Structures are given as structure tokens and as C-alpha cells.
């Protein structure tokens, strides 16, 4: 039995606090005060490290999502300031360096600054989608994740979780199309999130196996091992590809939610 597992449990457990993000300014308006309150709610959910707590917070997270602005990209320019939205310190610092370099190249004589903000609303949609995945309500999960991806199509957490939903629905061609589109349009974000890139490569490989494209699948898994050389799941799938090439019988897929995958470790 081959396992496709949700990403939420691993991501939530491994996410460090973004202690070096710019300090939240004193609220200058009711909108600023609401944004600060929303950020605190999302941080509480992420920092809990517990999917049960997050499920209990779904109503509060739905309220947060209702406050999401119409435009909320991962990188946004406002005047001479580039805002980089990230979920942890490493991603934020690397993305800010890339944004700074791009700004200098585009306008070398213009002074710009880059600030890193907590990705409040992108994370709210991710958490809501993940909570629905945990409940195996894939239609609701798609609804939340699609709203997040409409704001942040390059968000690797949202992409990987949406791919998990498509895999659970046996929509492997759609999952592959999502992954390939992400590789095309999110090059800078793949540089700043190498673990996310490795997850995306493994997810792509999984879909390619199910579509019978074994050579491409093996390459995707081997590329992922260049980033995370000790990943047992990637090595297992390469072995499974060898088994299929030798005429072995295809193995069924077991869809695990986050809690089940954590218990299986």
C-alpha cells in the first residue's frame, strides 16, 4: 500500500516562529487593529502545533478569512517599499533578499526597502483547507484552498495541499497540471523554499506514476533527493517504479490525513 499524506501536520509542527519579522506597528485605524487581531489568531493556530486545536479554531479562522483583502500577493510593491509575506523566518529572509535584488535591478537609482510581514491571510486559507482535509471534506477543502490560491498562486503550502485534495479525488492529471504550472510561475519562491520545492517534486512524481509516466516520475523523485537526500518516501517510490518496470503489480493508494500520517511515523 502506497501512502499519500496531507502536508498540514508536518508543516505546522515544523514551522518556527517568525521572530525577526518587522514589529507590528501601533494600529492607526480600525482596519489596522483588525489586521493585528487576525494575525494573532492565525499565529495561535500555527504555533499550537496541534491539528485538534486548529479544528476547534475553524470558526475564528473563517472570520479571519472574511477579512482578507482583494489583493494579497506574496510579494507586493507599495511605493518604494516591497512587502514580502512569509510564514517563517527562513522563507521570509530569502524571499526578501530576492525581492531586494529584483528591485535594484529594475531601478538601480531608486531607493527601495523590503519588509517581511507575516502571511496572515494566506495561512488562514491554508489552515481552513487543511482542517477540511482532516475531516475528509475535500469539496470544502478545495473551496478554501482555491480562495487562497486566487490571492497567492505561488504559495507552495496551498499548492501542495490542493494537490493532496486532487490526489484523494484520483484527479492525477489535474494535480500534475497544478504542479507544472507552479514550477513555471513560481521560480523565485521555489528558490526561497527548498523544502517546499522538494515536496512539490515528490507530489509531481506521485502523480506521474499514477499516469504511467515512470521515467519522468523517477526524475522528479531523484531531483527531490538532491534537496532532501535522506527522504525515505522518495526512495520508496523509486523502488516502486523499479518494481513496475520489472512487471510488478501496481499497488493501491491509501489516503492519510495529517493525524494519521503522524501516528504512522
N, C-alpha and C positions, 0 to 999 in steps of 0.2 A: 504494500500500500504506500503510495506517494502522498506527501502532505503538502497542502497549500495553506499557509497560516497567515492570519491578519498581522499587520505590522504594528498595530497600536500598542500592544503590551510591551514590546521591545523598545519602541520609541519613547514611551512615557517613562519607563524605568531607567533609560539611559540618558535622558535629557538633562544636562547640567543647567543650573540657574544662570541667567544672563546677567551676571553681576556687574559687568562693565558697560552695559547699555547706558545711554545718556540718562541722567536723572530725570524723573518726571517733573515737568515744570508745575509751579503752583497753578491750579485751574484758573483760567482767565475768563471762562464763560461756563454756562450750564453744559454746553457740548463738551468742553474740556473735562469738566467734572465727571460727566457720564463716561467718557472715554477712559478716564483713570479708574473708575469703578469697574468697567468692563474688563480692563486689563487685570485688575486684582482677582476677578472671578476666574478668568482663564488661567492665570498663574496658579491659583489654588488648585484647580483641576489638574494641571500638568505636574505640579510639584507633589501631588498626593501619591503618585506612583501606584495608584490602585484603581483598577477598572470598575470595581464596585462603587467607589466614591464618585467616579465620573458619571456612572449611570444615575446615581441619585441627584447629580447636579445638572442633568439634562434640561429641566425647566429653566434654570438660571442661565445655562448656555444658550438656550433658544432665545431668551431675552437679549443676551449679548449679540447674537447673530442678527436680531431685528434692528440693531443699531449700526450695522455695517454700512459704510459709505458706498456710494455708487461706484466709485473708483478707489481701488486699494491694491495697487500692484506691489510686487516685491521690491522694486526699485522705482522711486518716484522723484521727479525733479520739481522743486518749488523755488523759483527764482534762482539764487546762486547756491541753493542747498540741495543735495541729493539725500533722500531718505531711504535707507536700506532696512527692510523689515525681515527679521530673522527670529528663529525660535531658540537658538542657543548662541553662546559666545563665539565658538569657533566659526560657525557658519557666518555670523554677523561680521566678524573681523575680516575674514577672507573676502566676503562679498563687498565690504566697504572698500577694501584695497582695490578690487577690480573696478568698482564704480568710480573711485578717485582717479585711477589710471585712464579710464574711458573719458572722464570729464576733461582731464588735462590734454588728452589727445584731440578731443573735439574743439576745445577752446583754450589753447596754451596760454593766452594772455589774460584770461578771465579767472579771477579768484573764485573758487568754489569750496564748499565744505561738505563733508559726508558725515551724517549722523546715523547711528544704528538704533532702531526702535523695535520694541517687542511686537511680534506679529500677531496682535490680539485677535483680529477677526479671521485671518487665515487659520489660526489654531482653533478658534471656536468651531468653524465648519469641519475641520478635521476631527475634532473630538466628538461632535454630533454624529458625523458619518461613522466613526469608529464605534460609538455606542450602539448605533443601529446594526452594524456588522456583528457586534457581540450578541445582539438579540436575534441574529439571522434574518433581520428585516431588510433585505437587500434593496427593495424598491425605495424605502425611506433613506437608506444609506446613500443610494445614487442621488436622491434629491438633494441631500445636504452637500455631498461631495461635488456635485455639478455646480451648485451655487458658489462654492469655494473656488472651483477651477475657473469659473467665469471671471472672478476677480484676479486670480493668480494662476494662470495656466502652466507656469513653470514650477509651481510648488511641488517638489518631489514627494513630500508626505501625502499630499492629496492625490497625486498621480498614482502612487503605489497602492494606496488604499482603494482607489477607484478600480485599479487593475485587479485587485483581490476580489472585488464585487463581481466584475465581469468574468473572472475565472470561476467563481462559485456558480455563476449562471451558465457556465460552459460556453461563454461567448469569447472564444480564444482569439478569433480574428480581430474582433473589436478591441480586445486587450492589447494585442500586438500593435494595432494601428495607433492606440494611445501612447504606447511606449515609444514607437518610432517617431511620432510627432514631437514628443518631448525631447528626444535626442536632437532633433533638428532645430528646435527653437530655444532650448534651454542650456546652451553650451556653457555659458558663464556660471550658471547655478550648479551645473554638474562639476565644474572645477572647484567650487566652494563647498560642495557637499559630496566628498568622495564615498562615504558610506552609503549615501543616498544613491549615488551612481552605481555602486556595487549591487544594491538591492534591485535597482531598475534592470540591470543586466541579467540578474538571476530570474526576475519576473519575465523578462523577454525570452530567456532561454526556455522557461517552463511552457510558455505559450507556443513557442516554435516546436517543441517536442510534440505537443498535442496536435499540431498542424502537420506533423510528419516531416518537418524540415530539420533533419537531425544535424547536418553539417553546420548550419547557422546556429542551432541551439548549442552545440558543443563550443563553438567560438565564443558565444555570449558568456557561457559559464567560465571558460578559460580566461576571458578578459576580466571577469569579476574576481577571479582568483589572483590576478595581478594586484588588485587593490586589497583584498582580504584573503591572503594565501591559505589560511587555516580553516576556511569555512567548510564545515562538514556537509552541509546541504548541497553546495555546488559540486563537491567531489562525488557525492552520492548520485547526483543527476548525470554526471559524466559517465559513471559506471553504468547507470541505467541506459544511457544512449548506446554504450558498447554492447549491452545485452540485447537491445532491439536490433542492432546491426547484425548480431550473430543469429538472429531468428527467434529470439526470446519473445514470450508473450507480453503484451502491454499490460501494465498494472493500473488498477483503478486509482482514483484521486480521493483522498479524504480531506474535506474542508474543515479546518480548525479555526475557531475564533481565538482571540488573544489569550483568554484564560486557559483554554485547553492546550494551546501551544506552550504556555509557560509551565503547566503541570507536566507536560511530556518531556521536558528537559531533564 
